[in-house]
Amino acid sequence: MNEKQKLSVLIITLNEEYRIKSLLEDIDFADEIIVVDSYSTDQTVNIVESFPNVKLIQNPFINYTSQRNFALNQAKNSWILFIDADEQLTPDLKAEISSVINDKNAASAYLVYRTFMFKNKKLNFSGWQTDKIFRLFNKSDCRYNEERMVHEKLVVNGRISTLKNKIIHFSYISFSDYQAKMYQYGIFKAREKLKKGQKPSFLLMAFHPLYTFLYQFIIRLGFLDGTKGITICYLNAYSIFIRYKELKRITSSRI
């Protein structure tokens, strides 16, 4: 008989008091749960500490990749499930995860499709209909690429597969909340571009956001999502604009 594989669930947080409790209650199937918090100023820490089976570690936030790799280093088990505070597992997905990690032919990493929720209602298009991300993997074969600061890239040394069941992604709570997230993504992307030696470009700042909006709204069928599609496509384009605006600001300040 093969030994039953154990699962470590990792969560990185900052001010997630409205979502962290329900998430922690929902992942009781894990053998180890670690929350890496970047010094929340709300009730996140108190809520996490109310769960005796959850290990809380506070670590300064540098960027998303470094925080995820830090969390990886804390895990005792080889099998890792990374989940964000705004995500939710379905019962079928939890059963599938438990099954695949104990499969003798398990892959090194698994992509998971996500259902994007817009104020608790499903967003069907706007580029999110094929959204998938690495969430389950064996850490002995995987590591996040340190060159990426946001939209982390998992480097996998082994076979990749895809889970059948989707994860639910409650990313959009309000316009201001999502805008703040897109702004932060834009800032980190600007720093990535700077490290790679890219210089600011007026043409890119003017036309790349427009292209992003039109591509997601028309080609990726955002118009079928109505006003929700307009909002999401606009905010994604806004993040692209912030990227080039920040790149110009950083470059100018160094002259």
C-alpha positions in Angstrom: 0.0 0.0 0.0 1.3 3.5 -0.9 1.5 6.0 1.9 -1.4 8.5 1.9 -0.1 11.8 0.6 -0.5 14.9 2.8 -1.5 18.3 1.6 -0.3 21.7 2.7 -2.7 24.6 2.0 -1.0 28.0 1.7 -2.7 31.4 1.8 -1.1 34.9 1.6 -3.2 37.7 3.1 -3.4 41.4 3.7 -6.6 42.8 5.3 -8.9 39.9 4.4 -11.2 40.1 7.4 -14.4 39.7 5.3 -13.3 36.6 3.5 -10.7 34.7 5.5 -13.0 33.0 8.1 -15.2 31.3 5.5 -12.2 30.1 3.6 -10.5 28.6 6.6 -13.7 26.8 7.6 -13.9 25.4 4.1 -10.4 23.8 3.9 -10.6 21.5 6.8 -9.6 18.6 4.6 -6.0 19.9 4.5 -3.2 18.3 6.7 -1.5 21.6 7.1 -2.8 25.2 6.7 -0.4 28.1 6.7 -1.4 31.8 6.4 1.4 34.2 5.5 0.1 37.6 6.4 1.9 40.9 5.4 0.9 42.7 8.6 -2.8 43.3 8.2 -4.3 46.3 10.0 -7.8 44.9 10.2 -9.1 41.8 12.1 -7.4 39.3 9.7 -4.8 38.2 12.2 -7.3 37.8 15.1 -9.6 35.7 12.9 -6.7 33.4 11.7 -5.5 33.0 15.3 -9.0 31.8 16.3 -8.3 28.6 14.2 -6.0 26.4 16.4 -5.2 24.2 13.4 -3.9 27.1 11.3 -0.3 28.3 11.4 0.1 32.1 11.1 3.3 33.7 9.9 3.8 37.4 9.3 6.3 38.4 6.7 6.8 41.8 5.0 5.3 42.0 1.5 7.9 42.7 -1.3 6.0 41.3 -4.2 3.6 38.4 -5.0 6.3 36.0 -6.2 8.6 36.4 -3.2 5.7 36.0 -0.8 4.6 32.8 -2.4 8.1 31.4 -2.5 8.5 32.3 1.2 5.2 30.5 2.0 6.5 27.5 0.0 9.5 27.3 2.3 7.3 27.0 5.4 5.3 24.0 4.2 6.1 20.6 5.6 4.4 18.6 2.9 5.4 18.1 -0.7 1.9 18.6 -2.1 0.9 22.3 -2.1 -2.5 23.9 -2.7 -2.2 27.6 -3.0 -5.5 29.5 -2.6 -6.3 33.2 -2.4 -8.7 34.6 0.2 -11.1 35.5 -2.6 -11.3 32.0 -3.9 -13.5 29.1 -2.9 -13.3 25.3 -3.4 -16.3 23.3 -4.4 -16.9 19.9 -2.8 -16.2 18.2 -6.1 -12.9 20.1 -6.5 -11.8 19.1 -2.9 -12.6 15.5 -3.7 -10.6 15.7 -6.9 -7.6 17.2 -5.2 -7.5 14.5 -2.6 -7.8 11.9 -5.3 -5.1 13.2 -7.7 -2.4 13.7 -5.1 -2.7 10.0 -4.2 -2.7 8.8 -7.8 0.5 6.9 -8.6 0.6 8.6 -12.0 0.1 12.1 -10.5 1.5 15.1 -12.5 4.0 17.5 -11.0 1.5 20.4 -11.3 -2.1 21.0 -12.0 -3.9 23.9 -13.7 -7.3 24.9 -12.3 -9.9 26.7 -14.3 -11.6 29.6 -12.4 -15.2 30.9 -12.5 -15.0 34.7 -12.2 -17.7 36.1 -10.0 -18.8 39.8 -10.4 -20.6 40.8 -7.2 -21.6 37.2 -6.6 -22.8 36.7 -10.2 -20.9 34.7 -12.8 -19.0 36.6 -15.4 -19.3 34.5 -18.6 -16.9 36.3 -21.0 -14.7 39.4 -21.0 -11.5 37.2 -21.3 -12.3 35.2 -18.2 -14.0 32.3 -19.8 -10.7 30.4 -20.3 -8.9 31.7 -17.1 -6.8 29.0 -15.5 -4.0 29.1 -13.0 -1.6 26.7 -11.2 -3.0 26.0 -7.8 -2.0 22.4 -7.0 1.6 21.1 -7.4 4.4 19.1 -5.9 6.9 21.6 -4.5 9.9 19.3 -5.2 9.3 19.9 -8.9 8.1 23.6 -8.8 9.2 27.1 -7.9 7.9 30.6 -8.8 10.0 32.5 -11.2 11.7 35.4 -9.2 11.7 37.6 -12.3 7.9 38.0 -12.1 6.5 40.3 -9.4 2.8 39.9 -10.2 0.8 37.3 -12.2 3.3 34.8 -10.9 4.8 32.2 -13.2 5.3 28.7 -11.8 8.3 26.9 -13.2 7.5 23.2 -13.4 10.1 20.5 -13.8 7.7 17.7 -14.8 4.4 16.8 -16.3 1.5 19.3 -16.2 -2.2 18.4 -16.1 -5.5 20.1 -15.6 -8.1 19.5 -13.0 -11.7 18.9 -14.2 -13.4 21.0 -11.5 -13.3 24.7 -11.3 -12.4 27.0 -8.4 -14.7 30.0 -7.7 -13.0 33.4 -7.9 -14.8 36.2 -6.0 -12.4 38.8 -7.3 -14.8 41.7 -8.0 -16.5 43.0 -4.8 -16.7 46.7 -5.8 -15.4 49.1 -8.4 -12.9 50.8 -6.0 -11.7 47.5 -4.6 -10.9 46.0 -8.0 -9.5 49.3 -9.3 -7.0 49.4 -6.3 -6.0 45.8 -7.2 -5.5 46.7 -10.9 -3.5 49.8 -9.9 -1.2 47.6 -7.7 -0.7 45.1 -10.6 0.2 48.0 -12.9 2.8 49.3 -10.5 4.5 45.9 -10.2 4.4 45.3 -13.9 6.1 48.6 -14.4 8.9 47.5 -12.1 9.2 44.2 -14.1 9.5 46.2 -17.3 12.2 48.4 -15.8 14.3 45.4 -14.7 14.2 44.1 -18.2 15.4 47.4 -19.6 12.2 48.6 -21.2 11.9 52.4 -21.7 8.7 54.4 -21.5 6.8 54.8 -24.7 4.0 57.3 -25.4 2.6 55.1 -28.2 2.4 52.1 -25.9 0.8 54.1 -23.1 -1.8 55.4 -25.5 -2.6 52.4 -27.6 -1.8 49.3 -25.5 -4.7 50.1 -23.0 -7.0 50.7 -25.9 -6.0 47.5 -27.6 -6.6 45.6 -24.3 -10.1 47.0 -23.9 -11.1 46.4 -27.5 -9.6 42.9 -27.5 -11.4 41.8 -24.3 -14.6 43.6 -25.1 -15.0 42.5 -28.7 -12.8 39.5 -29.5 -13.2 38.0 -26.0 -16.9 38.8 -26.1 -17.0 41.2 -23.2 -20.0 42.9 -24.8 -22.1 39.9 -24.0 -21.5 40.6 -20.3 -23.3 44.0 -20.6 -22.3 46.7 -18.2 -20.3 44.1 -16.2 -18.2 43.5 -19.3 -17.6 47.2 -19.8 -16.5 47.6 -16.2 -14.0 44.6 -16.2 -12.6 45.4 -19.6 -12.1 49.0 -18.7 -10.3 48.2 -15.4 -8.0 45.7 -17.0 -7.1 48.3 -19.6 -6.6 50.8 -16.7 -4.0 48.5 -15.2 -2.1 48.6 -18.5 -2.2 52.4 -18.5 -0.9 52.5 -15.0 2.0 50.2 -16.0 3.3 52.7 -18.6 2.5 55.8 -16.5 4.5 54.3 -13.6 7.4 53.3 -15.9 7.6 56.8 -17.2 7.5 58.2 -13.7 10.3 56.0 -12.4 12.5 56.6 -15.5 12.0 60.4 -15.2 12.9 60.4 -11.5 16.2 58.7 -12.3 17.3 61.3 -14.8 
